[in-house]
Amino acid sequence: MSDIIESNPEILGGKTIIKGTRIPVALIYELIGLNYTIDEIQEEYPHLDRQVILKVIEFGNDALKNKKIF
């Protein structure tokens, strides 16, 4: 999928996660939707690198841009 995002049926039932963690990508988007800053996300998940969080956000943004709405 990417160098930081993966889906494995043996981890969280195949939900898309950040590689090397059990953190669902959707959780990052949920936290952003709750107005968490990147610094606040890092406080909650200190093992997540800032660049990884930014890449996850970029991945979601790119997916939205490429989605066609009819």
mmCIF file as Biopython writes it, N, C-alpha, C and O atoms, coordinates in Angstrom:
data_model
#
loop_
_atom_site.group_PDB
_atom_site.id
_atom_site.type_symbol
_atom_site.label_atom_id
_atom_site.label_alt_id
_atom_site.label_comp_id
_atom_site.label_asym_id
_atom_site.label_entity_id
_atom_site.label_seq_id
_atom_site.pdbx_PDB_ins_code
_atom_site.Cartn_x
_atom_site.Cartn_y
_atom_site.Cartn_z
_atom_site.occupancy
_atom_site.B_iso_or_equiv
_atom_site.auth_seq_id
_atom_site.auth_asym_id
_atom_site.pdbx_PDB_model_num
ATOM 1   N N  . MET A ? 1  ? 0.839   -1.192  0.000  1.0 0.0 1  A 1 
ATOM 2   C CA . MET A ? 1  ? 0.000   0.000   0.000  1.0 0.0 1  A 1 
ATOM 3   C C  . MET A ? 1  ? 0.877   1.246   0.000  1.0 0.0 1  A 1 
ATOM 4   O O  . MET A ? 1  ? 0.742   2.090   -0.887 1.0 0.0 1  A 1 
ATOM 5   N N  . SER A ? 2  ? 1.751   1.377   0.952  1.0 0.0 2  A 1 
ATOM 6   C CA . SER A ? 2  ? 2.736   2.453   0.971  1.0 0.0 2  A 1 
ATOM 7   C C  . SER A ? 2  ? 3.845   2.053   1.928  1.0 0.0 2  A 1 
ATOM 8   O O  . SER A ? 2  ? 3.817   0.971   2.515  1.0 0.0 2  A 1 
ATOM 9   N N  . ASP A ? 3  ? 4.808   2.925   2.076  1.0 0.0 3  A 1 
ATOM 10  C CA . ASP A ? 3  ? 5.910   2.601   2.979  1.0 0.0 3  A 1 
ATOM 11  C C  . ASP A ? 3  ? 5.545   2.828   4.445  1.0 0.0 3  A 1 
ATOM 12  O O  . ASP A ? 3  ? 6.303   2.428   5.329  1.0 0.0 3  A 1 
ATOM 13  N N  . ILE A ? 4  ? 4.391   3.467   4.727  1.0 0.0 4  A 1 
ATOM 14  C CA . ILE A ? 4  ? 4.008   3.695   6.124  1.0 0.0 4  A 1 
ATOM 15  C C  . ILE A ? 4  ? 2.621   3.167   6.474  1.0 0.0 4  A 1 
ATOM 16  O O  . ILE A ? 4  ? 2.236   3.171   7.643  1.0 0.0 4  A 1 
ATOM 17  N N  . ILE A ? 5  ? 1.876   2.717   5.485  1.0 0.0 5  A 1 
ATOM 18  C CA . ILE A ? 5  ? 0.517   2.239   5.725  1.0 0.0 5  A 1 
ATOM 19  C C  . ILE A ? 5  ? 0.397   0.805   5.218  1.0 0.0 5  A 1 
ATOM 20  O O  . ILE A ? 5  ? 0.890   0.462   4.143  1.0 0.0 5  A 1 
ATOM 21  N N  . GLU A ? 6  ? -0.276  -0.028  6.027  1.0 0.0 6  A 1 
ATOM 22  C CA . GLU A ? 6  ? -0.463  -1.414  5.607  1.0 0.0 6  A 1 
ATOM 23  C C  . GLU A ? 6  ? -1.808  -1.948  6.093  1.0 0.0 6  A 1 
ATOM 24  O O  . GLU A ? 6  ? -2.454  -1.370  6.967  1.0 0.0 6  A 1 
ATOM 25  N N  . SER A ? 7  ? -2.193  -3.037  5.513  1.0 0.0 7  A 1 
ATOM 26  C CA . SER A ? 7  ? -3.385  -3.755  5.934  1.0 0.0 7  A 1 
ATOM 27  C C  . SER A ? 7  ? -3.019  -5.223  6.015  1.0 0.0 7  A 1 
ATOM 28  O O  . SER A ? 7  ? -2.554  -5.814  5.040  1.0 0.0 7  A 1 
ATOM 29  N N  . ASN A ? 8  ? -3.230  -5.803  7.180  1.0 0.0 8  A 1 
ATOM 30  C CA . ASN A ? 8  ? -2.888  -7.204  7.406  1.0 0.0 8  A 1 
ATOM 31  C C  . ASN A ? 8  ? -4.084  -7.849  8.104  1.0 0.0 8  A 1 
ATOM 32  O O  . ASN A ? 8  ? -4.482  -7.401  9.179  1.0 0.0 8  A 1 
ATOM 33  N N  . PRO A ? 9  ? -4.663  -8.891  7.510  1.0 0.0 9  A 1 
ATOM 34  C CA . PRO A ? 9  ? -5.847  -9.503  8.115  1.0 0.0 9  A 1 
ATOM 35  C C  . PRO A ? 9  ? -5.610  -10.021 9.538  1.0 0.0 9  A 1 
ATOM 36  O O  . PRO A ? 9  ? -6.566  -10.259 10.276 1.0 0.0 9  A 1 
ATOM 37  N N  . GLU A ? 10 ? -4.370  -10.192 9.918  1.0 0.0 10 A 1 
ATOM 38  C CA . GLU A ? 10 ? -4.059  -10.691 11.261 1.0 0.0 10 A 1 
ATOM 39  C C  . GLU A ? 10 ? -3.884  -9.559  12.275 1.0 0.0 10 A 1 
ATOM 40  O O  . GLU A ? 10 ? -3.703  -9.818  13.465 1.0 0.0 10 A 1 
ATOM 41  N N  . ILE A ? 11 ? -3.935  -8.313  11.816 1.0 0.0 11 A 1 
ATOM 42  C CA . ILE A ? 11 ? -3.790  -7.170  12.723 1.0 0.0 11 A 1 
ATOM 43  C C  . ILE A ? 11 ? -5.060  -6.329  12.627 1.0 0.0 11 A 1 
ATOM 44  O O  . ILE A ? 11 ? -5.398  -5.820  11.559 1.0 0.0 11 A 1 
ATOM 45  N N  . LEU A ? 12 ? -5.752  -6.191  13.745 1.0 0.0 12 A 1 
ATOM 46  C CA . LEU A ? 12 ? -6.991  -5.400  13.827 1.0 0.0 12 A 1 
ATOM 47  C C  . LEU A ? 12 ? -7.998  -5.747  12.730 1.0 0.0 12 A 1 
ATOM 48  O O  . LEU A ? 12 ? -8.681  -4.874  12.194 1.0 0.0 12 A 1 
ATOM 49  N N  . GLY A ? 13 ? -8.074  -7.023  12.413 1.0 0.0 13 A 1 
ATOM 50  C CA . GLY A ? 13 ? -9.062  -7.487  11.445 1.0 0.0 13 A 1 
ATOM 51  C C  . GLY A ? 13 ? -8.868  -6.959  10.038 1.0 0.0 13 A 1 
ATOM 52  O O  . GLY A ? 13 ? -9.812  -6.914  9.248  1.0 0.0 13 A 1 
ATOM 53  N N  . GLY A ? 14 ? -7.638  -6.556  9.721  1.0 0.0 14 A 1 
ATOM 54  C CA . GLY A ? 14 ? -7.351  -6.079  8.373  1.0 0.0 14 A 1 
ATOM 55  C C  . GLY A ? 14 ? -7.562  -4.589  8.164  1.0 0.0 14 A 1 
ATOM 56  O O  . GLY A ? 14 ? -7.455  -4.093  7.042  1.0 0.0 14 A 1 
ATOM 57  N N  . LYS A ? 15 ? -7.867  -3.860  9.262  1.0 0.0 15 A 1 
ATOM 58  C CA . LYS A ? 15 ? -8.009  -2.405  9.123  1.0 0.0 15 A 1 
ATOM 59  C C  . LYS A ? 15 ? -6.682  -1.810  8.663  1.0 0.0 15 A 1 
ATOM 60  O O  . LYS A ? 15 ? -5.615  -2.355  8.943  1.0 0.0 15 A 1 
ATOM 61  N N  . THR A ? 16 ? -6.760  -0.702  7.964  1.0 0.0 16 A 1 
ATOM 62  C CA . THR A ? 16 ? -5.553  -0.018  7.522  1.0 0.0 16 A 1 
ATOM 63  C C  . THR A ? 16 ? -4.884  0.609   8.740  1.0 0.0 16 A 1 
ATOM 64  O O  . THR A ? 16 ? -5.507  1.362   9.489  1.0 0.0 16 A 1 
ATOM 65  N N  . ILE A ? 17 ? -3.603  0.284   8.926  1.0 0.0 17 A 1 
ATOM 66  C CA . ILE A ? 17 ? -2.860  0.762   10.096 1.0 0.0 17 A 1 
ATOM 67  C C  . ILE A ? 17 ? -1.555  1.429   9.666  1.0 0.0 17 A 1 
ATOM 68  O O  . ILE A ? 17 ? -1.121  1.322   8.519  1.0 0.0 17 A 1 
ATOM 69  N N  . ILE A ? 18 ? -0.952  2.114   10.621 1.0 0.0 18 A 1 
ATOM 70  C CA . ILE A ? 18 ? 0.389   2.657   10.404 1.0 0.0 18 A 1 
ATOM 71  C C  . ILE A ? 18 ? 1.354   1.498   10.614 1.0 0.0 18 A 1 
ATOM 72  O O  . ILE A ? 18 ? 1.333   0.842   11.656 1.0 0.0 18 A 1 
ATOM 73  N N  . LYS A ? 19 ? 2.198   1.251   9.620  1.0 0.0 19 A 1 
ATOM 74  C CA . LYS A ? 19 ? 3.134   0.123   9.661  1.0 0.0 19 A 1 
ATOM 75  C C  . LYS A ? 19 ? 3.931   0.108   10.958 1.0 0.0 19 A 1 
ATOM 76  O O  . LYS A ? 19 ? 4.392   1.142   11.441 1.0 0.0 19 A 1 
ATOM 77  N N  . GLY A ? 20 ? 4.078   -1.085  11.503 1.0 0.0 20 A 1 
ATOM 78  C CA . GLY A ? 20 ? 4.864   -1.271  12.713 1.0 0.0 20 A 1 
ATOM 79  C C  . GLY A ? 20 ? 4.117   -0.908  13.980 1.0 0.0 20 A 1 
ATOM 80  O O  . GLY A ? 20 ? 4.692   -0.921  15.068 1.0 0.0 20 A 1 
ATOM 81  N N  . THR A ? 21 ? 2.826   -0.582  13.845 1.0 0.0 21 A 1 
ATOM 82  C CA . THR A ? 21 ? 2.002   -0.240  15.012 1.0 0.0 21 A 1 
ATOM 83  C C  . THR A ? 21 ? 0.681   -0.973  14.901 1.0 0.0 21 A 1 
ATOM 84  O O  . THR A ? 21 ? 0.437   -1.715  13.949 1.0 0.0 21 A 1 
ATOM 85  N N  . ARG A ? 22 ? -0.153  -0.752  15.874 1.0 0.0 22 A 1 
ATOM 86  C CA . ARG A ? 22 ? -1.534  -1.230  15.814 1.0 0.0 22 A 1 
ATOM 87  C C  . ARG A ? 22 ? -2.467  -0.021  15.807 1.0 0.0 22 A 1 
ATOM 88  O O  . ARG A ? 22 ? -3.609  -0.100  16.260 1.0 0.0 22 A 1 
ATOM 89  N N  . ILE A ? 23 ? -1.967  1.091   15.289 1.0 0.0 23 A 1 
ATOM 90  C CA . ILE A ? 23 ? -2.738  2.331   15.250 1.0 0.0 23 A 1 
ATOM 91  C C  . ILE A ? 23 ? -3.446  2.433   13.901 1.0 0.0 23 A 1 
ATOM 92  O O  . ILE A ? 23 ? -2.799  2.530   12.858 1.0 0.0 23 A 1 
ATOM 93  N N  . PRO A ? 24 ? -4.772  2.409   13.930 1.0 0.0 24 A 1 
ATOM 94  C CA . PRO A ? 24 ? -5.516  2.533   12.672 1.0 0.0 24 A 1 
ATOM 95  C C  . PRO A ? 24 ? -5.332  3.927   12.065 1.0 0.0 24 A 1 
ATOM 96  O O  . PRO A ? 24 ? -5.312  4.929   12.780 1.0 0.0 24 A 1 
ATOM 97  N N  . VAL A ? 25 ? -5.199  3.974   10.764 1.0 0.0 25 A 1 
ATOM 98  C CA . VAL A ? 25 ? -5.083  5.239   10.048 1.0 0.0 25 A 1 
ATOM 99  C C  . VAL A ? 25 ? -6.322  6.087   10.342 1.0 0.0 25 A 1 
ATOM 100 O O  . VAL A ? 25 ? -6.222  7.304   10.503 1.0 0.0 25 A 1 
ATOM 101 N N  . ALA A ? 26 ? -7.480  5.446   10.411 1.0 0.0 26 A 1 
ATOM 102 C CA . ALA A ? 26 ? -8.728  6.163   10.674 1.0 0.0 26 A 1 
ATOM 103 C C  . ALA A ? 26 ? -8.676  6.915   12.004 1.0 0.0 26 A 1 
ATOM 104 O O  . ALA A ? 26 ? -9.316  7.957   12.145 1.0 0.0 26 A 1 
ATOM 105 N N  . LEU A ? 27 ? -7.931  6.406   12.972 1.0 0.0 27 A 1 
ATOM 106 C CA . LEU A ? 27 ? -7.816  7.085   14.263 1.0 0.0 27 A 1 
ATOM 107 C C  . LEU A ? 27 ? -7.145  8.447   14.101 1.0 0.0 27 A 1 
ATOM 108 O O  . LEU A ? 27 ? -7.545  9.422   14.736 1.0 0.0 27 A 1 
ATOM 109 N N  . ILE A ? 28 ? -6.139  8.507   13.262 1.0 0.0 28 A 1 
ATOM 110 C CA . ILE A ? 28 ? -5.451  9.786   13.028 1.0 0.0 28 A 1 
ATOM 111 C C  . ILE A ? 28 ? -6.436  10.790  12.434 1.0 0.0 28 A 1 
ATOM 112 O O  . ILE A ? 28 ? -6.473  11.947  12.851 1.0 0.0 28 A 1 
ATOM 113 N N  . TYR A ? 29 ? -7.235  10.347  11.458 1.0 0.0 29 A 1 
ATOM 114 C CA . TYR A ? 29 ? -8.227  11.242  10.855 1.0 0.0 29 A 1 
ATOM 115 C C  . TYR A ? 29 ? -9.293  11.643  11.871 1.0 0.0 29 A 1 
ATOM 116 O O  . TYR A ? 29 ? -9.761  12.782  11.872 1.0 0.0 29 A 1 
ATOM 117 N N  . GLU A ? 30 ? -9.670  10.709  12.728 1.0 0.0 30 A 1 
ATOM 118 C CA . GLU A ? 30 ? -10.659 11.011  13.765 1.0 0.0 30 A 1 
ATOM 119 C C  . GLU A ? 30 ? -10.126 12.075  14.727 1.0 0.0 30 A 1 
ATOM 120 O O  . GLU A ? 30 ? -10.840 13.008  15.093 1.0 0.0 30 A 1 
ATOM 121 N N  . LEU A ? 31 ? -8.871  11.922  15.129 1.0 0.0 31 A 1 
ATOM 122 C CA . LEU A ? 31 ? -8.271  12.899  16.041 1.0 0.0 31 A 1 
ATOM 123 C C  . LEU A ? 31 ? -8.189  14.275  15.390 1.0 0.0 31 A 1 
ATOM 124 O O  . LEU A ? 31 ? -8.446  15.290  16.037 1.0 0.0 31 A 1 
ATOM 125 N N  . ILE A ? 32 ? -7.832  14.305  14.119 1.0 0.0 32 A 1 
ATOM 126 C CA . ILE A ? 32 ? -7.785  15.582  13.398 1.0 0.0 32 A 1 
ATOM 127 C C  . ILE A ? 32 ? -9.192  16.194  13.354 1.0 0.0 32 A 1 
ATOM 128 O O  . ILE A ? 32 ? -9.356  17.402  13.521 1.0 0.0 32 A 1 
ATOM 129 N N  . GLY A ? 33 ? -10.195 15.351  13.128 1.0 0.0 33 A 1 
ATOM 130 C CA . GLY A ? 33 ? -11.575 15.821  13.121 1.0 0.0 33 A 1 
ATOM 131 C C  . GLY A ? 33 ? -12.016 16.370  14.470 1.0 0.0 33 A 1 
ATOM 132 O O  . GLY A ? 33 ? -12.931 17.190  14.548 1.0 0.0 33 A 1 
ATOM 133 N N  . LEU A ? 34 ? -11.365 15.917  15.521 1.0 0.0 34 A 1 
ATOM 134 C CA . LEU A ? 34 ? -11.649 16.419  16.870 1.0 0.0 34 A 1 
ATOM 135 C C  . LEU A ? 34 ? -10.754 17.608  17.228 1.0 0.0 34 A 1 
ATOM 136 O O  . LEU A ? 34 ? -10.669 18.017  18.386 1.0 0.0 34 A 1 
ATOM 137 N N  . ASN A ? 35 ? -10.092 18.150  16.209 1.0 0.0 35 A 1 
ATOM 138 C CA . ASN A ? 35 ? -9.235  19.340  16.339 1.0 0.0 35 A 1 
ATOM 139 C C  . ASN A ? 35 ? -7.948  19.117  17.131 1.0 0.0 35 A 1 
ATOM 140 O O  . ASN A ? 35 ? -7.396  20.052  17.711 1.0 0.0 35 A 1 
ATOM 141 N N  . TYR A ? 36 ? -7.478  17.872  17.149 1.0 0.0 36 A 1 
ATOM 142 C CA . TYR A ? 36 ? -6.164  17.611  17.736 1.0 0.0 36 A 1 
ATOM 143 C C  . TYR A ? 36 ? -5.106  18.198  16.809 1.0 0.0 36 A 1 
ATOM 144 O O  . TYR A ? 36 ? -5.229  18.127  15.586 1.0 0.0 36 A 1 
ATOM 145 N N  . THR A ? 37 ? -4.083  18.769  17.392 1.0 0.0 37 A 1 
ATOM 146 C CA . THR A ? 37 ? -2.942  19.209  16.598 1.0 0.0 37 A 1 
ATOM 147 C C  . THR A ? 37 ? -1.998  18.027  16.435 1.0 0.0 37 A 1 
ATOM 148 O O  . THR A ? 37 ? -2.141  17.004  17.104 1.0 0.0 37 A 1 
ATOM 149 N N  . ILE A ? 38 ? -1.051  18.178  15.554 1.0 0.0 38 A 1 
ATOM 150 C CA . ILE A ? 38 ? -0.052  17.115  15.384 1.0 0.0 38 A 1 
ATOM 151 C C  . ILE A ? 38 ? 0.712   16.923  16.688 1.0 0.0 38 A 1 
ATOM 152 O O  . ILE A ? 38 ? 1.020   15.794  17.068 1.0 0.0 38 A 1 
ATOM 153 N N  . ASP A ? 39 ? 1.018   18.015  17.370 1.0 0.0 39 A 1 
ATOM 154 C CA . ASP A ? 39 ? 1.715   17.909  18.663 1.0 0.0 39 A 1 
ATOM 155 C C  . ASP A ? 39 ? 0.885   17.124  19.678 1.0 0.0 39 A 1 
ATOM 156 O O  . ASP A ? 39 ? 1.433   16.326  20.438 1.0 0.0 39 A 1 
ATOM 157 N N  . GLU A ? 40 ? -0.423  17.344  19.697 1.0 0.0 40 A 1 
ATOM 158 C CA . GLU A ? 40 ? -1.290  16.619  20.629 1.0 0.0 40 A 1 
ATOM 159 C C  . GLU A ? 40 ? -1.367  15.136  20.265 1.0 0.0 40 A 1 
ATOM 160 O O  . GLU A ? 40 ? -1.410  14.279  21.148 1.0 0.0 40 A 1 
ATOM 161 N N  . ILE A ? 41 ? -1.386  14.837  18.978 1.0 0.0 41 A 1 
ATOM 162 C CA . ILE A ? 41 ? -1.373  13.425  18.559 1.0 0.0 41 A 1 
ATOM 163 C C  . ILE A ? 41 ? -0.076  12.777  19.019 1.0 0.0 41 A 1 
ATOM 164 O O  . ILE A ? 41 ? -0.078  11.643  19.498 1.0 0.0 41 A 1 
ATOM 165 N N  . GLN A ? 42 ? 1.028   13.496  18.874 1.0 0.0 42 A 1 
ATOM 166 C CA . GLN A ? 42 ? 2.313   12.955  19.322 1.0 0.0 42 A 1 
ATOM 167 C C  . GLN A ? 42 ? 2.354   12.780  20.836 1.0 0.0 42 A 1 
ATOM 168 O O  . GLN A ? 42 ? 3.008   11.860  21.326 1.0 0.0 42 A 1 
ATOM 169 N N  . GLU A ? 43 ? 1.678   13.633  21.580 1.0 0.0 43 A 1 
ATOM 170 C CA . GLU A ? 43 ? 1.612   13.461  23.033 1.0 0.0 43 A 1 
ATOM 171 C C  . GLU A ? 43 ? 0.882   12.167  23.382 1.0 0.0 43 A 1 
ATOM 172 O O  . GLU A ? 43 ? 1.277   11.450  24.301 1.0 0.0 43 A 1 
ATOM 173 N N  . GLU A ? 44 ? -0.189  11.875  22.637 1.0 0.0 44 A 1 
ATOM 174 C CA . GLU A ? 44 ? -0.960  10.648  22.860 1.0 0.0 44 A 1 
ATOM 175 C C  . GLU A ? 44 ? -0.203  9.399   22.391 1.0 0.0 44 A 1 
ATOM 176 O O  . GLU A ? 44 ? -0.298  8.333   23.001 1.0 0.0 44 A 1 
ATOM 177 N N  . TYR A ? 45 ? 0.543   9.554   21.303 1.0 0.0 45 A 1 
ATOM 178 C CA . TYR A ? 45 ? 1.274   8.430   20.686 1.0 0.0 45 A 1 
ATOM 179 C C  . TYR A ? 45 ? 2.717   8.862   20.448 1.0 0.0 45 A 1 
ATOM 180 O O  . TYR A ? 45 ? 3.106   9.108   19.306 1.0 0.0 45 A 1 
ATOM 181 N N  . PRO A ? 46 ? 3.515   8.957   21.510 1.0 0.0 46 A 1 
ATOM 182 C CA . PRO A ? 46 ? 4.874   9.504   21.393 1.0 0.0 46 A 1 
ATOM 183 C C  . PRO A ? 46 ? 5.813   8.706   20.482 1.0 0.0 46 A 1 
ATOM 184 O O  . PRO A ? 46 ? 6.833   9.230   20.033 1.0 0.0 46 A 1 
ATOM 185 N N  . HIS A ? 47 ? 5.476   7.453   20.210 1.0 0.0 47 A 1 
ATOM 186 C CA . HIS A ? 47 ? 6.333   6.654   19.331 1.0 0.0 47 A 1 
ATOM 187 C C  . HIS A ? 47 ? 6.071   6.945   17.849 1.0 0.0 47 A 1 
ATOM 188 O O  . HIS A ? 47 ? 6.791   6.446   16.984 1.0 0.0 47 A 1 
ATOM 189 N N  . LEU A ? 48 ? 5.035   7.758   17.550 1.0 0.0 48 A 1 
ATOM 190 C CA . LEU A ? 48 ? 4.772   8.129   16.157 1.0 0.0 48 A 1 
ATOM 191 C C  . LEU A ? 48 ? 5.602   9.348   15.789 1.0 0.0 48 A 1 
ATOM 192 O O  . LEU A ? 48 ? 5.545   10.385  16.449 1.0 0.0 48 A 1 
ATOM 193 N N  . ASP A ? 49 ? 6.355   9.202   14.744 1.0 0.0 49 A 1 
ATOM 194 C CA . ASP A ? 49 ? 7.167   10.293  14.231 1.0 0.0 49 A 1 
ATOM 195 C C  . ASP A ? 49 ? 6.267   11.340  13.571 1.0 0.0 49 A 1 
ATOM 196 O O  . ASP A ? 49 ? 5.288   10.993  12.910 1.0 0.0 49 A 1 
ATOM 197 N N  . ARG A ? 50 ? 6.591   12.588  13.747 1.0 0.0 50 A 1 
ATOM 198 C CA . ARG A ? 50 ? 5.828   13.687  13.153 1.0 0.0 50 A 1 
ATOM 199 C C  . ARG A ? 50 ? 5.674   13.508  11.637 1.0 0.0 50 A 1 
ATOM 200 O O  . ARG A ? 50 ? 4.602   13.752  11.082 1.0 0.0 50 A 1 
ATOM 201 N N  . GLN A ? 51 ? 6.742   13.084  10.984 1.0 0.0 51 A 1 
ATOM 202 C CA . GLN A ? 51 ? 6.707   12.897  9.532  1.0 0.0 51 A 1 
ATOM 203 C C  . GLN A ? 51 ? 5.739   11.794  9.125  1.0 0.0 51 A 1 
ATOM 204 O O  . GLN A ? 51 ? 5.119   11.871  8.065  1.0 0.0 51 A 1 
ATOM 205 N N  . VAL A ? 52 ? 5.608   10.787  9.946  1.0 0.0 52 A 1 
ATOM 206 C CA . VAL A ? 52 ? 4.661   9.711   9.662  1.0 0.0 52 A 1 
ATOM 207 C C  . VAL A ? 52 ? 3.237   10.250  9.744  1.0 0.0 52 A 1 
ATOM 208 O O  . VAL A ? 52 ? 2.408   9.954   8.883  1.0 0.0 52 A 1 
ATOM 209 N N  . ILE A ? 53 ? 2.954   11.035  10.769 1.0 0.0 53 A 1 
ATOM 210 C CA . ILE A ? 53 ? 1.623   11.624  10.904 1.0 0.0 53 A 1 
ATOM 211 C C  . ILE A ? 53 ? 1.319   12.503  9.702  1.0 0.0 53 A 1 
ATOM 212 O O  . ILE A ? 53 ? 0.223   12.438  9.146  1.0 0.0 53 A 1 
ATOM 213 N N  . LEU A ? 54 ? 2.280   13.322  9.298  1.0 0.0 54 A 1 
ATOM 214 C CA . LEU A ? 54 ? 2.089   14.198  8.141  1.0 0.0 54 A 1 
ATOM 215 C C  . LEU A ? 54 ? 1.850   13.395  6.866  1.0 0.0 54 A 1 
ATOM 216 O O  . LEU A ? 54 ? 1.031   13.782  6.033  1.0 0.0 54 A 1 
ATOM 217 N N  . LYS A ? 55 ? 2.562   12.281  6.710  1.0 0.0 55 A 1 
ATOM 218 C CA . LYS A ? 55 ? 2.380   11.428  5.526  1.0 0.0 55 A 1 
ATOM 219 C C  . LYS A ? 55 ? 0.984   10.810  5.512  1.0 0.0 55 A 1 
ATOM 220 O O  . LYS A ? 55 ? 0.359   10.715  4.456  1.0 0.0 55 A 1 
ATOM 221 N N  . VAL A ? 56 ? 0.494   10.390  6.673  1.0 0.0 56 A 1 
ATOM 222 C CA . VAL A ? 56 ? -0.846  9.816   6.760  1.0 0.0 56 A 1 
ATOM 223 C C  . VAL A ? 56 ? -1.882  10.867  6.356  1.0 0.0 56 A 1 
ATOM 224 O O  . VAL A ? 56 ? -2.823  10.571  5.620  1.0 0.0 56 A 1 
ATOM 225 N N  . ILE A ? 57 ? -1.701  12.088  6.842  1.0 0.0 57 A 1 
ATOM 226 C CA . ILE A ? 57 ? -2.610  13.175  6.483  1.0 0.0 57 A 1 
ATOM 227 C C  . ILE A ? 57 ? -2.542  13.444  4.983  1.0 0.0 57 A 1 
ATOM 228 O O  . ILE A ? 57 ? -3.571  13.618  4.330  1.0 0.0 57 A 1 
ATOM 229 N N  . GLU A ? 58 ? -1.346  13.476  4.450  1.0 0.0 58 A 1 
ATOM 230 C CA . GLU A ? 58 ? -1.161  13.705  3.008  1.0 0.0 58 A 1 
ATOM 231 C C  . GLU A ? 58 ? -1.820  12.595  2.196  1.0 0.0 58 A 1 
ATOM 232 O O  . GLU A ? 58 ? -2.448  12.865  1.171  1.0 0.0 58 A 1 
ATOM 233 N N  . PHE A ? 59 ? -1.683  11.361  2.642  1.0 0.0 59 A 1 
ATOM 234 C CA . PHE A ? 59 ? -2.285  10.215  1.966  1.0 0.0 59 A 1 
ATOM 235 C C  . PHE A ? 59 ? -3.803  10.385  1.893  1.0 0.0 59 A 1 
ATOM 236 O O  . PHE A ? 59 ? -4.408  10.163  0.844  1.0 0.0 59 A 1 
ATOM 237 N N  . GLY A ? 60 ? -4.412  10.779  3.006  1.0 0.0 60 A 1 
ATOM 238 C CA . GLY A ? 60 ? -5.857  10.989  3.035  1.0 0.0 60 A 1 
ATOM 239 C C  . GLY A ? 60 ? -6.285  12.149  2.163  1.0 0.0 60 A 1 
ATOM 240 O O  . GLY A ? 60 ? -7.309  12.082  1.484  1.0 0.0 60 A 1 
ATOM 241 N N  . ASN A ? 61 ? -5.503  13.206  2.184  1.0 0.0 61 A 1 
ATOM 242 C CA . ASN A ? 61 ? -5.799  14.377  1.367  1.0 0.0 61 A 1 
ATOM 243 C C  . ASN A ? 61 ? -5.745  14.013  -0.120 1.0 0.0 61 A 1 
ATOM 244 O O  . ASN A ? 61 ? -6.616  14.404  -0.897 1.0 0.0 61 A 1 
ATOM 245 N N  . ASP A ? 62 ? -4.724  13.269  -0.498 1.0 0.0 62 A 1 
ATOM 246 C CA . ASP A ? 62 ? -4.596  12.831  -1.895 1.0 0.0 62 A 1 
ATOM 247 C C  . ASP A ? 62 ? -5.775  11.939  -2.298 1.0 0.0 62 A 1 
ATOM 248 O O  . ASP A ? 62 ? -6.293  12.043  -3.410 1.0 0.0 62 A 1 
ATOM 249 N N  . ALA A ? 63 ? -6.188  11.064  -1.381 1.0 0.0 63 A 1 
ATOM 250 C CA . ALA A ? 63 ? -7.314  10.178  -1.680 1.0 0.0 63 A 1 
ATOM 251 C C  . ALA A ? 63 ? -8.589  10.994  -1.904 1.0 0.0 63 A 1 
ATOM 252 O O  . ALA A ? 63 ? -9.374  10.683  -2.799 1.0 0.0 63 A 1 
ATOM 253 N N  . LEU A ? 64 ? -8.793  12.016  -1.109 1.0 0.0 64 A 1 
ATOM 254 C CA . LEU A ? 64 ? -9.978  12.864  -1.278 1.0 0.0 64 A 1 
ATOM 255 C C  . LEU A ? 64 ? -9.936  13.630  -2.587 1.0 0.0 64 A 1 
ATOM 256 O O  . LEU A ? 64 ? -10.957 13.771  -3.260 1.0 0.0 64 A 1 
ATOM 257 N N  . LYS A ? 65 ? -8.770  14.125  -2.950 1.0 0.0 65 A 1 
ATOM 258 C CA . LYS A ? 65 ? -8.629  14.877  -4.196 1.0 0.0 65 A 1 
ATOM 259 C C  . LYS A ? 65 ? -8.917  14.001  -5.411 1.0 0.0 65 A 1 
ATOM 260 O O  . LYS A ? 65 ? -9.464  14.477  -6.405 1.0 0.0 65 A 1 
ATOM 261 N N  . ASN A ? 66 ? -8.553  12.739  -5.336 1.0 0.0 66 A 1 
ATOM 262 C CA . ASN A ? 66 ? -8.720  11.831  -6.461 1.0 0.0 66 A 1 
ATOM 263 C C  . ASN A ? 66 ? -10.089 11.173  -6.515 1.0 0.0 66 A 1 
ATOM 264 O O  . ASN A ? 66 ? -10.407 10.476  -7.479 1.0 0.0 66 A 1 
ATOM 265 N N  . LYS A ? 67 ? -10.905 11.389  -5.482 1.0 0.0 67 A 1 
ATOM 266 C CA . LYS A ? 67 ? -12.241 10.803  -5.458 1.0 0.0 67 A 1 
ATOM 267 C C  . LYS A ? 67 ? -13.177 11.633  -6.325 1.0 0.0 67 A 1 
ATOM 268 O O  . LYS A ? 67 ? -13.252 12.856  -6.203 1.0 0.0 67 A 1 
ATOM 269 N N  . LYS A ? 68 ? -13.870 10.950  -7.182 1.0 0.0 68 A 1 
ATOM 270 C CA . LYS A ? 68 ? -14.819 11.646  -8.034 1.0 0.0 68 A 1 
ATOM 271 C C  . LYS A ? 68 ? -16.182 11.649  -7.357 1.0 0.0 68 A 1 
ATOM 272 O O  . LYS A ? 68 ? -16.678 10.607  -6.928 1.0 0.0 68 A 1 
ATOM 273 N N  . ILE A ? 69 ? -16.772 12.814  -7.268 1.0 0.0 69 A 1 
ATOM 274 C CA . ILE A ? 69 ? -18.102 12.930  -6.667 1.0 0.0 69 A 1 
ATOM 275 C C  . ILE A ? 69 ? -19.079 13.254  -7.785 1.0 0.0 69 A 1 
ATOM 276 O O  . ILE A ? 69 ? -18.889 14.218  -8.526 1.0 0.0 69 A 1 
ATOM 277 N N  . PHE A ? 70 ? -20.126 12.444  -7.902 1.0 0.0 70 A 1 
ATOM 278 C CA . PHE A ? 70 ? -21.113 12.617  -8.971 1.0 0.0 70 A 1 
ATOM 279 C C  . PHE A ? 70 ? -22.357 13.271  -8.437 1.0 0.0 70 A 1 
ATOM 280 O O  . PHE A ? 70 ? -23.304 13.501  -9.188 1.0 0.0 70 A 1 
#
